[in-house]
Amino acid sequence: MIEHVMKSENEDTKLSRLELAIRDYRELINALRAELESQKFETEAAVQKVVQRSSDDLVQLKNMVSKLRTELESLSFEKNAAVQRAVQSSTEEITQLKNTVSGLRAELENLVFEKNAGVQDAIQRSADEIFQLKQTVSTLRSELEIQKGKAEDDIQKQKVENLKDKERLQETIYLLRNQLDPVPEG
């Protein structure tokens, strides 16, 4: 009877450990999800920051171009030759600015692509890890079922053995009683 209670307590302990492990895996999955969302938020914030910087640069460039045009118009009244030089200079500067804008745009696209690739990589790593955790949970469940079956078999064997021991003890008691109190012969 005591062995049966101890085995039951061992089974309960094993079950408790498995439940704790499953809870820990669930907490790990939730932590990974939170980390993935945090990384996604940071990536989006970084992209927004780059987009904002580019937008500010474009506004500044537009303001600069507008200012140059105003200066060119006021100079056109003074000297025709000076206007031609200023126009030429402005054209070159605009070309450089366009090249700069084009370079910034390409850099922004590269950054967005790299961030997206990083997010995809993180998502894939998380998916792989979740898959592995699911496989581990499945393996642990199978192992639990096997251990449970073995425990049930052991319990049945112990019951049969206890029954046999009981019968042997009853027979021994019967024989000992007969030796102590012989039955009078008729």
N, C-alpha and C positions, 0 to 999 in steps of 0.2 A: 504494500500500500504506500509506504514512504517513497519507495523507488518510483512508483507511478506518479506521485505528487512532484518529486524532483524532476522527473522527465518532463512533466507538464510545465513546470517552471522554466526548464531549459528551453522548451519550445516557445514559451511566451517571451523569454529573453531574446531568442533568435528572431522571433517575429518583430519584437520591438526594435531590434537593431536594424532589421530590413526596412521597417517603416521609417526609422530615423534616416537611413541612407536615401530612401526615396524622397523624403522631405528635403534633405540636403541637396539632392539633384534638382528638385523643383526650385529651390532657392537659387541654386547656381544658374539655372535657365533664366529665372527672372532677373538676376543680376546681369547676365549677358544681354538680355533684352534691353535693360536700362542703359547699359554701356553703349549698345548699338544705337539707341535713340539719341544718346548724348553725342556720340560721334556724328550722327546724321545732323543734329542741330548745329554742332560746331562747323561742319562742312558747309551747311547752308549759310551760316553766319559769315564764314570766310568768303564764300562766293558773293554774298551780298556786299561785303566790304570792298571786294575788288570791283564789283559792278559800280558801287557808289563812287569809288576813286576814279574810275574811268569816266563816269558821268560828270564828276567835278572837273576832270581834265578837259573834257569836251566843252563844258560850259566856259571854262577859262580860255580855251582856244577860240571859241566863238566870240567871246568878249574881246580877245586880242585882235582877231581878224576885223571885228567891227571898229575897234579903235584905230587900227591901221588904215582902214578905208576912210575914216573921218579925217585922219591926218593927211592922207593922200588928196582928198578933195580940197582941203584948205591950202595945201602946197601947190595945187594945180593953177591957182590964180597967180601965184608969185612967179614961178618960172616953169616954162614948158620942159626944159631939159632936166630940171630937178625932179619933175614929176615922172619923167620916163625912167630915171635912175631909181626913184622910189618904187615905181610899179615893178620894175625888174627885181629889185631887192625883195619886195613883198611877195612876188611870184615865187621866188626861190624859197623864201621862208615858209610860204604856204605849202609848197611841195615838201619841204622838210617836215612841216607839221603833219601833213597828210601821211607821209612815211612814218612819222612817229605814231600817229593815230593807228595806222595800219599795223605797226609793230605791237602797239599796246593791245589792239584787238586780237591779234594772233596769240599774244601772251595770255590774255584773258581766256581765250578758247582753250589753250593748252592747260591752264590752271583748272578750268571747269572739267576738262576731260580727265585730268589726273585725279581730281577730287572724286569725280564719279567712279573712276576705276578703283580708287581707294575704298569708296563706299561699297561697291560691288564685291571687292575682295573681302571686306569685313563681313558682309552679308553671307558670302560663300563660306567663310571660316566658321561663322556662327551656325549656319545650316549644317555643316559637316560635324561640328561639335554636338549639335542637338541630335543628329542622326546617331552618332556614337553613343550618346547618353541613352537614347531610346533602345539601342542594341544592348547596352549594359543592363538596363532595366529589364528587358525581355529575358536576358540570360539569367539574371538574378531571380526572376519569377520562375523560370524553368527549374533552376536549382532549388528554389524553395519548395516547389511541388515534389521534386525528387526526394528532398529531405523529409518532407511531410509524409510521403508514401513509405519511406524507410522507417520513420518513427511509428507509423501505424502498424507496420509489419512487426516491429520490435515489441510493440504493446501487445499484439495478438500472441506472439510467441511467449511473452512473459505471462500472459493470462493462462495459456495452456500449461506452461511449466508450473505456475502457482497451483493450478487445479490438480496436477499430478502430485505435487508436493503435499497438498492437502489430503489427497487420497492415501498417500503413503503414511502420513502422520496419523490419520484416522485408523489405518490398519495397525500401525505400531501401538497406538493407544489401546486398541482393542486387544492386541496380543498381550500387552503389559497388564491390562486389567485382568485378563484371564489368568495370567501368571500370579497376580496378587490375590485374586479371588477366584480360585478354581470353581468351576461350575460343578455342583454335586452330581454325581452320577446316579441315575435313576433308579 
